[in-house]
Amino acid sequence: MPSGELTSNDFEKKILGLLNKRLMSVSQVAKELGIRRDVAAGYLEALKNQGKLEFHKVGRSNVYIVRERLKNEK
């Protein structure tokens, strides 16, 4: 793999870092990371299925937040 390319693990860390700070939509995550929306949606869905993210529907948007953060704020 050429240097400079991000691995799946890199994307996971970046996504968790972003969502640890605030709630974000799929589009916001994609824009922040400079990746296509469908790719971001795939990573977010996988992290949700692993129990690392919490998913909420807000209007027409799907938004995510790190699950641990929600537990710590209660």
DSSP file (Angstrom, degrees, kcal/mol; ACC not computed):
  #  RESIDUE AA STRUCTURE BP1 BP2  ACC     N-H-->O    O-->H-N    N-H-->O    O-->H-N    TCO  KAPPA ALPHA  PHI   PSI    X-CA   Y-CA   Z-CA
    1    1 A M              0   0    0      0, 0.0     3,-0.1     0, 0.0     2,-0.0   0.000 360.0 360.0 360.0 128.9    0.0    0.0    0.0
    2    2 A P    >   -     0   0    0      0, 0.0     3,-1.6     0, 0.0     2,-0.0  -0.331 360.0-101.1 -63.8 145.4    1.5    3.4   -1.0
    3    3 A S  T 3  S+     0   0    0      1,-0.2     3,-0.1     3,-0.0     0, 0.0  -0.386 108.0  41.7 -65.8 147.4    2.2    5.7    1.9
    4    4 A G  T 3  S+     0   0    0      1,-0.4     2,-0.3    -3,-0.1    -1,-0.2   0.139  85.0 116.6  99.9 -19.6   -0.4    8.3    2.4
    5    5 A E    <   -     0   0    0     -3,-1.6    -1,-0.4     1,-0.0     2,-0.3  -0.662  63.4-129.4 -83.4 138.3   -3.3    6.0    1.8
    6    6 A L        -     0   0    0     -2,-0.3     2,-0.1    -3,-0.1    -1,-0.0  -0.665  16.5-143.8 -88.2 140.8   -5.7    5.5    4.7
    7    7 A T     >  -     0   0    0     -2,-0.3     4,-2.2     1,-0.1     5,-0.2  -0.448  31.8-101.0 -91.3 171.6   -6.6    2.0    5.9
    8    8 A S  H  > S+     0   0    0      1,-0.2     4,-2.5     2,-0.2     5,-0.1   0.880 125.9  54.4 -58.6 -38.3  -10.0    0.9    7.2
    9    9 A N  H  > S+     0   0    0      2,-0.2     4,-2.3     1,-0.2    -1,-0.2   0.879 106.0  51.9 -64.6 -38.0   -8.5    1.2   10.7
   10   10 A D  H  > S+     0   0    0      2,-0.2     4,-2.5     1,-0.2    -2,-0.2   0.925 110.5  47.9 -63.2 -44.8   -7.4    4.8   10.1
   11   11 A F  H  X S+     0   0    0     -4,-2.2     4,-2.9     2,-0.2     5,-0.2   0.909 109.9  52.9 -62.7 -41.6  -10.9    5.7    8.9
   12   12 A E  H  X S+     0   0    0     -4,-2.5     4,-2.6     1,-0.2     5,-0.2   0.935 111.0  46.3 -59.4 -46.5  -12.4    4.0   12.0
   13   13 A K  H  X S+     0   0    0     -4,-2.3     4,-2.2     1,-0.2    -1,-0.2   0.909 113.9  48.3 -62.9 -42.6  -10.1    6.0   14.3
   14   14 A K  H  X S+     0   0    0     -4,-2.5     4,-2.3     2,-0.2    -2,-0.2   0.915 112.7  48.2 -65.0 -43.1  -10.9    9.3   12.5
   15   15 A I  H  X S+     0   0    0     -4,-2.9     4,-2.7     1,-0.2     5,-0.2   0.934 112.7  47.6 -63.4 -46.4  -14.6    8.7   12.5
   16   16 A L  H  X S+     0   0    0     -4,-2.6     4,-1.2    -5,-0.2    -1,-0.2   0.874 111.0  52.8 -63.6 -36.1  -14.6    7.8   16.2
   17   17 A G  H  X S+     0   0    0     -4,-2.2     4,-0.6    -5,-0.2    -1,-0.2   0.915 112.1  44.8 -63.6 -43.6  -12.5   10.9   16.9
   18   18 A L  H >X S+     0   0    0     -4,-2.3     4,-1.2     1,-0.2     3,-1.0   0.934 115.9  45.5 -64.6 -46.9  -15.0   13.1   15.1
   19   19 A L  H 3< S+     0   0    0     -4,-2.7    47,-1.2     1,-0.3    -1,-0.2   0.624 100.6  67.7 -78.2 -12.1  -18.1   11.6   16.7
   20   20 A N  H 3< S+     0   0    0     -4,-1.2    -1,-0.3    -5,-0.2    -2,-0.2   0.772 104.8  45.2 -72.7 -25.3  -16.6   11.7   20.1
   21   21 A K  H << S-     0   0    0     -3,-1.0     2,-0.3    -4,-0.6    -2,-0.2   0.836 127.6 -17.2 -86.0 -36.7  -16.8   15.5   19.9
   22   22 A R  S  < S-     0   0    0     -4,-1.2    -1,-0.3    42,-0.1     2,-0.3  -0.989  72.5 -81.8-163.6 165.0  -20.3   15.9   18.6
   23   23 A L        -     0   0    0     -2,-0.3     2,-0.3    42,-0.1    42,-0.2  -0.566  51.6-177.5 -71.9 135.4  -23.3   14.3   16.8
   24   24 A M  E     -A   64   0A   0     40,-2.0    40,-2.7    -2,-0.3     2,-0.1  -0.985  22.8-126.3-140.6 150.4  -22.8   14.2   13.0
   25   25 A S  E  >  -A   63   0A   0     -2,-0.3     4,-2.2    38,-0.2    38,-0.2  -0.406  35.5-105.4 -84.7 168.4  -24.7   13.2   10.0
   26   26 A V  H  > S+     0   0    0     36,-1.2     4,-2.5     1,-0.2     5,-0.2   0.922 122.7  50.6 -58.2 -45.3  -23.4   10.8    7.3
   27   27 A S  H  > S+     0   0    0      1,-0.2     4,-2.5     2,-0.2    -1,-0.2   0.887 108.6  51.3 -62.9 -39.9  -22.9   13.8    4.9
   28   28 A Q  H  > S+     0   0    0      2,-0.2     4,-2.5     1,-0.2    -1,-0.2   0.917 111.1  47.6 -63.9 -43.2  -21.0   15.7    7.6
   29   29 A V  H  X S+     0   0    0     -4,-2.2     4,-2.1     2,-0.2    -2,-0.2   0.929 112.4  49.7 -62.9 -45.2  -18.6   12.8    8.3
   30   30 A A  H  X>S+     0   0    0     -4,-2.5     5,-2.2     1,-0.2     4,-1.2   0.921 113.0  46.2 -60.2 -45.3  -18.1   12.3    4.5
   31   31 A K  H  <5S+     0   0    0     -4,-2.5     3,-0.3     1,-0.2    -1,-0.2   0.921 111.6  51.2 -64.4 -44.5  -17.3   15.9    4.0
   32   32 A E  H  <5S+     0   0    0     -4,-2.5    -1,-0.2     1,-0.2    -2,-0.2   0.860 117.8  38.4 -61.3 -37.4  -14.9   16.1    7.0
   33   33 A L  H  <5S-     0   0    0     -4,-2.1    -1,-0.2    -5,-0.2    -2,-0.2   0.553 107.6-122.7 -92.6  -8.9  -13.0   13.0    5.8
   34   34 A G  T  <5 +     0   0    0     -4,-1.2     2,-0.3    -3,-0.3    -3,-0.2   0.869  69.3 124.2  70.3  36.2  -13.1   13.9    2.1
   35   35 A I      < -     0   0    0     -5,-2.2    -1,-0.3    -6,-0.2    -2,-0.1  -0.821  69.0 -84.7-123.4 164.9  -14.7   10.6    1.1
   36   36 A R     >  -     0   0    0     -2,-0.3     4,-2.2     1,-0.1     3,-0.2  -0.335  37.0-119.6 -67.5 151.3  -17.9    9.8   -0.7
   37   37 A R  H  > S+     0   0    0      1,-0.2     4,-2.7     2,-0.2     5,-0.2   0.881 112.7  53.3 -60.1 -41.4  -21.1    9.7    1.3
   38   38 A D  H  > S+     0   0    0      2,-0.2     4,-1.6     1,-0.2    -1,-0.2   0.854 108.8  49.8 -66.0 -33.5  -21.8    6.0    0.5
   39   39 A V  H  > S+     0   0    0     -3,-0.2     4,-2.0     2,-0.2    -1,-0.2   0.928 111.8  47.9 -68.4 -44.8  -18.4    5.0    1.7
   40   40 A A  H  X S+     0   0    0     -4,-2.2     4,-2.8     1,-0.2     5,-0.2   0.912 109.2  54.1 -60.6 -42.6  -18.9    7.0    4.9
   41   41 A A  H  X S+     0   0    0     -4,-2.7     4,-2.5     1,-0.2    -1,-0.2   0.878 107.0  51.9 -60.0 -38.5  -22.3    5.4    5.4
   42   42 A G  H  X S+     0   0    0     -4,-1.6     4,-2.2     2,-0.2    -1,-0.2   0.922 111.4  45.5 -64.5 -45.4  -20.7    1.9    5.1
   43   43 A Y  H  X S+     0   0    0     -4,-2.0     4,-2.5     2,-0.2    -2,-0.2   0.926 114.0  49.3 -63.3 -44.1  -18.1    2.7    7.8
   44   44 A L  H  X S+     0   0    0     -4,-2.8     4,-2.3     1,-0.2    -2,-0.2   0.907 111.2  49.1 -63.7 -41.9  -20.8    4.2   10.1
   45   45 A E  H  X S+     0   0    0     -4,-2.5     4,-2.5    -5,-0.2    -1,-0.2   0.916 111.5  49.7 -63.4 -43.0  -23.1    1.3    9.7
   46   46 A A  H  X S+     0   0    0     -4,-2.2     4,-1.4     2,-0.2    -2,-0.2   0.919 112.0  47.4 -62.5 -43.9  -20.2   -1.2   10.4
   47   47 A L  H  <>S+     0   0    0     -4,-2.5     5,-2.4     1,-0.2     6,-0.9   0.858 111.5  51.5 -66.7 -34.7  -19.2    0.8   13.6
   48   48 A K  H ><5S+     0   0    0     -4,-2.3     3,-1.5     4,-0.2    -2,-0.2   0.923 108.5  51.0 -65.2 -43.6  -22.9    0.9   14.7
   49   49 A N  H 3<5S+     0   0    0     -4,-2.5    -2,-0.2     1,-0.3    -1,-0.2   0.775 106.1  55.6 -65.4 -26.3  -23.2   -2.9   14.2
   50   50 A Q  T 3<5S-     0   0    0     -4,-1.4    -1,-0.3    -5,-0.2    -2,-0.2   0.501 118.4-114.2 -81.7  -4.5  -20.0   -3.3   16.3
   51   51 A G  T < 5S+     0   0    0     -3,-1.5    -3,-0.2    -4,-0.2    -2,-0.1   0.612  88.5 112.6  82.9  12.7  -21.7   -1.4   19.1
   52   52 A K  S   <S+     0   0    0     -5,-2.4    15,-2.3    -6,-0.2    16,-0.4   0.719  71.7  47.0 -89.7 -22.6  -19.3    1.5   18.9
   53   53 A L  E     -B   66   0A   0     -6,-0.9     2,-0.4    13,-0.3    13,-0.2  -0.889  68.7-140.4-122.5 152.1  -21.8    4.1   17.6
   54   54 A E  E     -B   65   0A   0     11,-3.3    11,-1.7    -2,-0.3     2,-0.4  -0.914  22.0-149.1-105.6 134.9  -25.3    5.1   18.5
   55   55 A F  E     +B   64   0A   0     -2,-0.4     2,-0.3     9,-0.2     9,-0.2  -0.871  17.6 175.5-110.4 138.4  -27.7    5.9   15.6
   56   56 A H  E     -B   63   0A   0      7,-2.7     7,-3.1    -2,-0.4     2,-0.6  -0.990  26.2-134.7-138.6 148.1  -30.5    8.4   15.6
   57   57 A K  E     -B   62   0A   0     -2,-0.3     2,-0.5     5,-0.2     5,-0.2  -0.917  22.7-178.8-101.4 121.1  -32.9    9.6   13.0
   58   58 A V  E >   -B   61   0A   0      3,-2.7     3,-2.3    -2,-0.6     2,-0.3  -0.930  64.0 -54.1-122.6 104.7  -33.3   13.4   13.1
   59   59 A G  T 3  S-     0   0    0     -2,-0.5     0, 0.0     1,-0.3     0, 0.0  -0.506 120.6 -23.5  62.2-124.9  -35.8   14.6   10.4
   60   60 A R  T 3  S+     0   0    0     -2,-0.3     2,-0.3    -3,-0.1    -1,-0.3   0.462 121.4  96.4 -94.0  -2.4  -34.5   13.1    7.2
   61   61 A S  E <   - B   0  58A   0     -3,-2.3    -3,-2.7   -36,-0.0     2,-0.6  -0.653  65.2-142.9 -94.0 144.2  -30.9   12.8    8.5
   62   62 A N  E     - B   0  57A   0     -2,-0.3   -36,-1.2    -5,-0.2     2,-0.3  -0.922  28.6-172.2 -97.1 121.5  -29.2    9.8   10.0
   63   63 A V  E     -AB  25  56A   0     -7,-3.1    -7,-2.7    -2,-0.6     2,-0.3  -0.878   6.7-161.8-120.3 152.7  -26.9   11.0   12.7
   64   64 A Y  E     +AB  24  55A   0    -40,-2.7   -40,-2.0    -2,-0.3     2,-0.3  -0.910   9.4 179.0-131.4 153.9  -24.4    9.1   14.8
   65   65 A I  E     - B   0  54A   0    -11,-1.7   -11,-3.3    -2,-0.3     2,-0.2  -0.976  43.8 -88.5-148.6 154.1  -22.5    9.6   18.1
   66   66 A V  E  >  - B   0  53A   0    -47,-1.2     4,-1.2    -2,-0.3     3,-0.4  -0.482  33.3-140.4 -66.7 129.9  -20.0    7.5   19.9
   67   67 A R  H  > S+     0   0    0    -15,-2.3     4,-1.7     1,-0.2     3,-0.2   0.865  97.7  57.6 -62.0 -40.6  -21.8    5.1   22.2
   68   68 A E  H  > S+     0   0    0    -16,-0.4     4,-2.2     1,-0.2    -1,-0.2   0.866 101.6  56.9 -60.2 -36.8  -19.4    5.5   25.1
   69   69 A R  H  > S+     0   0    0     -3,-0.4     4,-1.5     1,-0.2    -1,-0.2   0.900 104.7  51.6 -62.7 -40.5  -19.9    9.2   25.2
   70   70 A L  H  X S+     0   0    0     -4,-1.2     4,-0.7    -3,-0.2    -1,-0.2   0.906 109.7  49.4 -63.4 -41.0  -23.6    8.7   25.7
   71   71 A K  H >< S+     0   0    0     -4,-1.7     3,-0.7     1,-0.2    -1,-0.2   0.897 110.2  51.0 -64.3 -39.9  -23.0    6.3   28.6
   72   72 A N  H 3< S+     0   0    0     -4,-2.2    -1,-0.2     1,-0.2    -2,-0.2   0.767 106.7  54.1 -70.9 -26.2  -20.6    8.7   30.3
   73   73 A E  H 3<        0   0    0     -4,-1.5    -1,-0.2     1,-0.2    -2,-0.2   0.610 360.0 360.0 -85.4 -11.6  -23.1   11.7   30.1
   74   74 A K    <<        0   0    0     -4,-0.7    -1,-0.2    -3,-0.7    -2,-0.1   0.472 360.0 360.0 -81.8 360.0  -26.0    9.9   31.8
